[in-house]
Amino acid sequence: MRSDSLPTTICQERKKDPIEMFHSGQLVKVCAPMVRYSKLAFRTLVRKYSCDLCYTPMIIAADFVRSIKARDSEFTTNQGDCPLIVQFAANDARLLSDAALLVCPYANGIDINCGCPQRWAMADGYGACLINKPELVHDMVRQVRNRVESPRFSVSIKIRIHDDLARTIDLCRKAEATGVSWITVHGRTVEERHQPVHYDAIKMIKENVSIPIVANGDIRSLKEAENVWQMTGTDGVMVARGLLANPAMFAGYEETPLKCIWDWVDISLELGTPFMCFHQHLMYMMEKITSRQEKRVFNALSSTSAVLDYLTDHYGDESLSKSL
Ligand SMILES: Cc1cc2nc3c(=O)[nH]c(=O)nc-3n(C[C@H](O)[C@H](O)[C@H](O)COP(=O)(O)O)c2cc1C
């Protein structure tokens, strides 16, 4: 677990309590947990562009507790990285609460992944299979609550919906009674991949609980975020792929501005981002603004210096673009 400055001090920003944010009546804009992508450098970038709350990628709680190596590679943070939620994949209350104790000085809360539909996760008892195990979710939330002293430390869940929405509503009511701080709903069933998001189901869930609900799925612009927020009556929206394509989305940009691309370069170089991650994010961000031919060249680049040369040649001097 690397913490790039102030490892033991709870940062000032952490006073920005996500629970208070959700009760403010304002749209809370959330960057989703994304394996490989929602790491410190990317979180730093989206925060610069009006993102209110960030999640780490999903971390397997058992590995995190067992191995220092896993902790060092899976979780890096710094003083400006807040408010922050650490998402865990877990199927055991004791292990999850051990993991929560390890991260609680550095984060505002933890989230339990109850939505990952991948076969390996479900086979190990993680992810979306938890929407069918409300008692296990209850035990995990209770143990974290009992062992982490701070009442402000949030425990949230991120779910998919059932075919039978009554079951999802039942799950959410039980989670609320257990002390879950808020629930993020990806409005698709476990089987659904590209089908339209069931925003009506998210609205129905919101109408049946009192805790904050965050709507997730297929939101690609600030305008869409505001529409979904209003349509569902929820307290916030969470975005994954829309932010990969355009990290400045929450600030109202329709396409990734050049400034954001150069900000990514600065931030990732400063924080020491591995080349693969640095390059992959740029490929996502430049998807819409490059031709097929340009993509072929850009995607084949294999060093940071080659990428920097390419960007300078095609998008001008960094200092010039910063003034745009
Ligand atoms: C690259 C990638 C990685 C993801 N990793 C996670 C994860 O670690 N935990 C999780 O709960 N969901 C994960 N998801 C799902 C997203 O958080 C989100 O629920 C889903 O993509 C729908 O939102 P979107 O339409 O805004 O992309 C991931 C999605 C993508 C595209």
The ligand as an SDF file (V2000), in Angstrom:
LIG
                    3D

 31 33  0  0  0  0  0  0  0  0999 V2000
  -12.6250   -1.5090  -17.9250 C   0  0  0  0  0  0  0  0  0  0  0  0
  -13.7130   -1.7220  -16.9060 C   0  0  0  0  0  0  0  0  0  0  0  0
  -13.4010   -2.1980  -15.6490 C   0  0  0  0  0  0  0  0  0  0  0  0
  -14.4110   -2.3810  -14.6860 C   0  0  0  0  0  0  0  0  0  0  0  0
  -14.0730   -2.7830  -13.4310 N   0  0  0  0  0  0  0  0  0  0  0  0
  -15.0260   -2.8250  -12.4540 C   0  0  0  0  0  0  0  0  0  0  0  0
  -14.6800   -3.0370  -11.0930 C   0  0  0  0  0  0  0  0  0  0  0  0
  -13.5090   -3.1610  -10.7370 O   0  0  0  0  0  0  0  0  0  0  0  0
  -15.6950   -3.0780  -10.1820 N   0  0  0  0  0  0  0  0  0  0  0  0
  -17.0030   -2.9000  -10.5390 C   0  0  0  0  0  0  0  0  0  0  0  0
  -17.8780   -2.9200   -9.6630 O   0  0  0  0  0  0  0  0  0  0  0  0
  -17.3550   -2.6700  -11.8090 N   0  0  0  0  0  0  0  0  0  0  0  0
  -16.4000   -2.6020  -12.7620 C   0  0  0  0  0  0  0  0  0  0  0  0
  -16.7470   -2.2880  -14.0490 N   0  0  0  0  0  0  0  0  0  0  0  0
  -18.1510   -1.9720  -14.3440 C   0  0  0  0  0  0  0  0  0  0  0  0
  -18.3680   -0.4470  -14.2310 C   0  0  0  0  0  0  0  0  0  0  0  0
  -18.0550    0.0380  -12.9480 O   0  0  0  0  0  0  0  0  0  0  0  0
  -19.8080   -0.0600  -14.5960 C   0  0  0  0  0  0  0  0  0  0  0  0
  -20.6960   -0.6340  -13.6750 O   0  0  0  0  0  0  0  0  0  0  0  0
  -20.2020   -0.5160  -15.9970 C   0  0  0  0  0  0  0  0  0  0  0  0
  -19.1490   -0.3350  -16.9360 O   0  0  0  0  0  0  0  0  0  0  0  0
  -21.4250    0.2770  -16.4980 C   0  0  0  0  0  0  0  0  0  0  0  0
  -21.1650    1.6610  -16.4830 O   0  0  0  0  0  0  0  0  0  0  0  0
  -20.7860    2.5070  -17.8200 P   0  0  0  0  0  0  0  0  0  0  0  0
  -21.9060    2.2790  -18.7950 O   0  0  0  0  0  0  0  0  0  0  0  0
  -20.6690    3.9240  -17.3500 O   0  0  0  0  0  0  0  0  0  0  0  0
  -19.5110    1.9350  -18.3700 O   0  0  0  0  0  0  0  0  0  0  0  0
  -15.7660   -2.1190  -15.0150 C   0  0  0  0  0  0  0  0  0  0  0  0
  -16.0650   -1.6510  -16.3000 C   0  0  0  0  0  0  0  0  0  0  0  0
  -15.0680   -1.4330  -17.2290 C   0  0  0  0  0  0  0  0  0  0  0  0
  -15.4330   -0.8910  -18.5970 C   0  0  0  0  0  0  0  0  0  0  0  0
  1  2  1  0
  2  3  1  0
  2 30  2  0
  3  4  2  0
  4  5  1  0
  4 28  1  0
  5  6  2  0
  6  7  1  0
  6 13  1  0
  7  8  2  0
  7  9  1  0
  9 10  1  0
 10 11  2  0
 10 12  1  0
 12 13  2  0
 13 14  1  0
 14 15  1  0
 14 28  1  0
 15 16  1  0
 16 17  1  0
 16 18  1  0
 18 19  1  0
 18 20  1  0
 20 21  1  0
 20 22  1  0
 22 23  1  0
 23 24  1  0
 24 25  2  0
 24 26  1  0
 24 27  1  0
 28 29  2  0
 29 30  1  0
 30 31  1  0
M  END
$$$$
